[in-house]
């Protein structure tokens, strides 16, 4: 399967899931360094609509760079407002995942952002998770000869990452549930 076939299938999947939402390609410059690592990287940008009053960014291109027999991952990041920094953050994750020394990310993995995901936020890490915010229908995109699994990038704090490393991702997710976090709250308090 060609990269363009995978892009079309992923674009169709995102458009069908987010039917009624404006869907386009983020125009933010992802940088030559990242494009060199994931040359076919695109970031699909989904605006507010029937599924929610938020913005969603989806990678298209990770699957073709780091797949296993037709099965690979793409990433989803959701925010309450549009901002080029979110396209940059998801592109950074794609670069990390597919980079010269790939760090293949999966559910439960995390990575530091190097700064708060937005100014003033305590969240300075990303936790790779199932797309709980959107439900299981977004998670699997069927491709002609395989599938792409769309995994959610949840902004979290360094203390939450430390807790997850010590007690496990499931224990951390229970803490999120018990605290009733609002994942789109740009300045939410840490749960630990």
C-alpha beads as a LAMMPS data file, in Angstrom:
LAMMPS data file: protein, C-alpha beads

192 atoms
191 bonds

1 atom types
1 bond types

-500.0 500.0 xlo xhi
-500.0 500.0 ylo yhi
-500.0 500.0 zlo zhi

Masses

1 110.0

Atoms # bond

1 1 1 0.000 0.000 0.000
2 1 1 1.300 3.440 -0.831
3 1 1 1.593 6.300 1.616
4 1 1 -1.007 8.247 -0.354
5 1 1 -3.470 5.326 -0.038
6 1 1 -2.894 5.285 3.725
7 1 1 -3.324 9.076 3.909
8 1 1 -6.610 8.865 1.982
9 1 1 -7.919 6.055 4.215
10 1 1 -6.945 7.926 7.374
11 1 1 -8.405 11.197 6.093
12 1 1 -11.669 9.406 5.208
13 1 1 -11.762 7.724 8.653
14 1 1 -11.269 11.038 10.475
15 1 1 -13.827 12.848 8.289
16 1 1 -16.437 10.104 8.801
17 1 1 -15.874 9.996 12.563
18 1 1 -16.029 13.796 12.822
19 1 1 -18.910 14.194 10.371
20 1 1 -20.314 17.720 10.633
21 1 1 -16.987 19.182 11.823
22 1 1 -14.695 21.325 9.680
23 1 1 -11.686 19.151 8.756
24 1 1 -8.521 20.343 7.075
25 1 1 -4.756 20.153 7.209
26 1 1 -2.980 22.244 9.825
27 1 1 -0.919 24.831 8.013
28 1 1 1.652 25.176 10.790
29 1 1 5.256 24.688 9.634
30 1 1 6.345 21.376 11.169
31 1 1 10.027 22.079 10.476
32 1 1 12.456 20.425 8.105
33 1 1 13.994 18.266 10.850
34 1 1 10.687 16.644 11.617
35 1 1 9.685 16.376 7.978
36 1 1 12.989 14.620 7.285
37 1 1 12.167 12.004 9.897
38 1 1 8.555 11.625 8.824
39 1 1 8.649 13.038 5.274
40 1 1 4.984 12.337 4.577
41 1 1 3.753 13.771 7.884
42 1 1 0.543 15.743 7.764
43 1 1 -1.477 16.999 10.698
44 1 1 -5.227 16.815 10.207
45 1 1 -7.036 19.569 12.114
46 1 1 -10.656 19.081 13.186
47 1 1 -12.699 22.011 14.457
48 1 1 -15.699 22.082 16.796
49 1 1 -18.907 20.344 15.764
50 1 1 -21.514 17.800 16.833
51 1 1 -18.997 15.618 18.728
52 1 1 -17.773 18.472 20.873
53 1 1 -16.731 22.070 21.181
54 1 1 -13.008 21.318 20.879
55 1 1 -10.151 21.086 18.394
56 1 1 -8.554 17.767 17.491
57 1 1 -5.223 17.213 15.762
58 1 1 -4.434 13.849 14.137
59 1 1 -1.139 12.738 12.610
60 1 1 -1.074 11.177 9.169
61 1 1 2.265 9.662 8.238
62 1 1 3.514 7.791 11.298
63 1 1 1.886 4.595 10.081
64 1 1 3.970 4.522 6.897
65 1 1 7.248 5.185 8.744
66 1 1 6.945 2.785 11.688
67 1 1 4.577 -0.057 10.911
68 1 1 4.707 -3.773 11.525
69 1 1 3.278 -5.809 8.627
70 1 1 0.694 -3.173 7.751
71 1 1 -0.187 -2.273 11.333
72 1 1 1.002 0.984 12.870
73 1 1 -0.088 3.950 14.949
74 1 1 -1.083 7.552 14.496
75 1 1 -1.665 10.083 17.258
76 1 1 -4.586 12.263 18.375
77 1 1 -4.330 15.406 20.509
78 1 1 -7.436 17.306 21.598
79 1 1 -7.561 20.850 22.962
80 1 1 -10.262 23.385 23.833
81 1 1 -8.850 26.055 21.500
82 1 1 -6.972 26.115 18.189
83 1 1 -3.256 26.825 18.517
84 1 1 -0.287 26.089 16.228
85 1 1 1.604 24.783 19.272
86 1 1 -0.707 21.733 19.302
87 1 1 0.223 20.848 15.710
88 1 1 3.866 21.301 16.737
89 1 1 3.421 19.105 19.820
90 1 1 1.843 16.274 17.849
91 1 1 4.558 16.624 15.177
92 1 1 7.197 16.414 17.927
93 1 1 5.579 13.183 19.109
94 1 1 5.607 11.807 15.559
95 1 1 9.300 12.693 15.258
96 1 1 10.061 10.954 18.570
97 1 1 8.071 7.876 17.536
98 1 1 9.556 7.580 14.023
99 1 1 12.886 9.347 14.522
100 1 1 16.408 8.356 13.574
101 1 1 16.443 6.283 16.753
102 1 1 12.732 5.387 16.902
103 1 1 11.050 5.214 20.278
104 1 1 7.932 3.345 19.228
105 1 1 5.155 4.636 21.433
106 1 1 2.186 2.624 22.614
107 1 1 -0.466 2.780 25.328
108 1 1 1.086 3.595 28.700
109 1 1 4.231 5.185 27.283
110 1 1 5.072 8.790 28.046
111 1 1 7.423 11.500 26.929
112 1 1 8.490 14.858 28.317
113 1 1 7.434 17.947 26.404
114 1 1 10.310 20.052 27.781
115 1 1 7.947 22.837 28.832
116 1 1 4.294 23.189 29.828
117 1 1 1.980 22.160 26.974
118 1 1 0.563 25.682 27.238
119 1 1 2.051 28.593 29.226
120 1 1 1.122 28.363 32.894
121 1 1 0.042 24.705 32.778
122 1 1 1.469 22.106 35.170
123 1 1 1.234 19.513 32.367
124 1 1 4.696 19.078 30.879
125 1 1 4.528 15.439 29.747
126 1 1 2.384 13.429 27.341
127 1 1 0.814 10.087 28.258
128 1 1 -0.079 7.823 25.338
129 1 1 -3.523 6.393 25.981
130 1 1 -6.547 4.885 24.323
131 1 1 -8.749 7.597 22.786
132 1 1 -11.142 7.618 25.762
133 1 1 -12.279 11.147 25.016
134 1 1 -13.557 10.085 21.583
135 1 1 -14.481 6.438 22.110
136 1 1 -13.400 3.212 20.418
137 1 1 -14.816 4.066 16.969
138 1 1 -11.959 6.508 16.381
139 1 1 -9.240 4.111 17.541
140 1 1 -8.976 1.781 14.536
141 1 1 -8.656 2.977 10.957
142 1 1 -8.878 0.086 8.513
143 1 1 -6.420 0.263 5.639
144 1 1 -6.383 -1.838 2.463
145 1 1 -3.721 -4.156 3.917
146 1 1 -3.631 -3.484 7.653
147 1 1 -4.784 -0.834 10.061
148 1 1 -3.673 2.304 11.866
149 1 1 -4.405 2.535 15.563
150 1 1 -5.111 6.108 16.674
151 1 1 -3.772 6.718 20.178
152 1 1 -4.604 9.717 22.330
153 1 1 -1.933 12.057 23.667
154 1 1 -3.041 13.207 27.114
155 1 1 -1.126 16.114 28.690
156 1 1 -0.059 15.135 32.211
157 1 1 2.283 16.356 34.938
158 1 1 5.684 15.013 35.945
159 1 1 4.240 13.925 39.316
160 1 1 1.533 11.933 37.512
161 1 1 4.177 10.259 35.335
162 1 1 6.193 9.376 38.455
163 1 1 3.052 7.914 40.075
164 1 1 2.295 5.907 36.913
165 1 1 5.824 4.506 36.807
166 1 1 5.600 3.412 40.426
167 1 1 2.008 2.123 40.495
168 1 1 1.195 1.445 36.828
169 1 1 -0.804 3.239 34.159
170 1 1 -4.090 1.658 35.280
171 1 1 -3.636 3.057 38.796
172 1 1 -2.936 6.488 37.314
173 1 1 -6.015 6.303 35.109
174 1 1 -8.085 5.335 38.179
175 1 1 -6.779 8.491 39.879
176 1 1 -7.875 10.516 36.858
177 1 1 -11.350 8.948 37.047
178 1 1 -11.621 9.464 40.815
179 1 1 -10.558 13.104 40.497
180 1 1 -12.933 13.605 37.580
181 1 1 -10.303 15.416 35.552
182 1 1 -11.364 17.457 32.589
183 1 1 -8.716 16.482 30.021
184 1 1 -9.291 19.669 28.036
185 1 1 -8.668 21.924 31.029
186 1 1 -5.451 23.653 30.002
187 1 1 -4.577 24.425 33.621
188 1 1 -5.945 21.467 35.560
189 1 1 -4.394 20.575 38.896
190 1 1 -2.298 17.389 39.215
191 1 1 -4.106 14.375 40.712
192 1 1 -0.998 13.321 42.722

Bonds

1 1 1 2
2 1 2 3
3 1 3 4
4 1 4 5
5 1 5 6
6 1 6 7
7 1 7 8
8 1 8 9
9 1 9 10
10 1 10 11
11 1 11 12
12 1 12 13
13 1 13 14
14 1 14 15
15 1 15 16
16 1 16 17
17 1 17 18
18 1 18 19
19 1 19 20
20 1 20 21
21 1 21 22
22 1 22 23
23 1 23 24
24 1 24 25
25 1 25 26
26 1 26 27
27 1 27 28
28 1 28 29
29 1 29 30
30 1 30 31
31 1 31 32
32 1 32 33
33 1 33 34
34 1 34 35
35 1 35 36
36 1 36 37
37 1 37 38
38 1 38 39
39 1 39 40
40 1 40 41
41 1 41 42
42 1 42 43
43 1 43 44
44 1 44 45
45 1 45 46
46 1 46 47
47 1 47 48
48 1 48 49
49 1 49 50
50 1 50 51
51 1 51 52
52 1 52 53
53 1 53 54
54 1 54 55
55 1 55 56
56 1 56 57
57 1 57 58
58 1 58 59
59 1 59 60
60 1 60 61
61 1 61 62
62 1 62 63
63 1 63 64
64 1 64 65
65 1 65 66
66 1 66 67
67 1 67 68
68 1 68 69
69 1 69 70
70 1 70 71
71 1 71 72
72 1 72 73
73 1 73 74
74 1 74 75
75 1 75 76
76 1 76 77
77 1 77 78
78 1 78 79
79 1 79 80
80 1 80 81
81 1 81 82
82 1 82 83
83 1 83 84
84 1 84 85
85 1 85 86
86 1 86 87
87 1 87 88
88 1 88 89
89 1 89 90
90 1 90 91
91 1 91 92
92 1 92 93
93 1 93 94
94 1 94 95
95 1 95 96
96 1 96 97
97 1 97 98
98 1 98 99
99 1 99 100
100 1 100 101
101 1 101 102
102 1 102 103
103 1 103 104
104 1 104 105
105 1 105 106
106 1 106 107
107 1 107 108
108 1 108 109
109 1 109 110
110 1 110 111
111 1 111 112
112 1 112 113
113 1 113 114
114 1 114 115
115 1 115 116
116 1 116 117
117 1 117 118
118 1 118 119
119 1 119 120
120 1 120 121
121 1 121 122
122 1 122 123
123 1 123 124
124 1 124 125
125 1 125 126
126 1 126 127
127 1 127 128
128 1 128 129
129 1 129 130
130 1 130 131
131 1 131 132
132 1 132 133
133 1 133 134
134 1 134 135
135 1 135 136
136 1 136 137
137 1 137 138
138 1 138 139
139 1 139 140
140 1 140 141
141 1 141 142
142 1 142 143
143 1 143 144
144 1 144 145
145 1 145 146
146 1 146 147
147 1 147 148
148 1 148 149
149 1 149 150
150 1 150 151
151 1 151 152
152 1 152 153
153 1 153 154
154 1 154 155
155 1 155 156
156 1 156 157
157 1 157 158
158 1 158 159
159 1 159 160
160 1 160 161
161 1 161 162
162 1 162 163
163 1 163 164
164 1 164 165
165 1 165 166
166 1 166 167
167 1 167 168
168 1 168 169
169 1 169 170
170 1 170 171
171 1 171 172
172 1 172 173
173 1 173 174
174 1 174 175
175 1 175 176
176 1 176 177
177 1 177 178
178 1 178 179
179 1 179 180
180 1 180 181
181 1 181 182
182 1 182 183
183 1 183 184
184 1 184 185
185 1 185 186
186 1 186 187
187 1 187 188
188 1 188 189
189 1 189 190
190 1 190 191
191 1 191 192
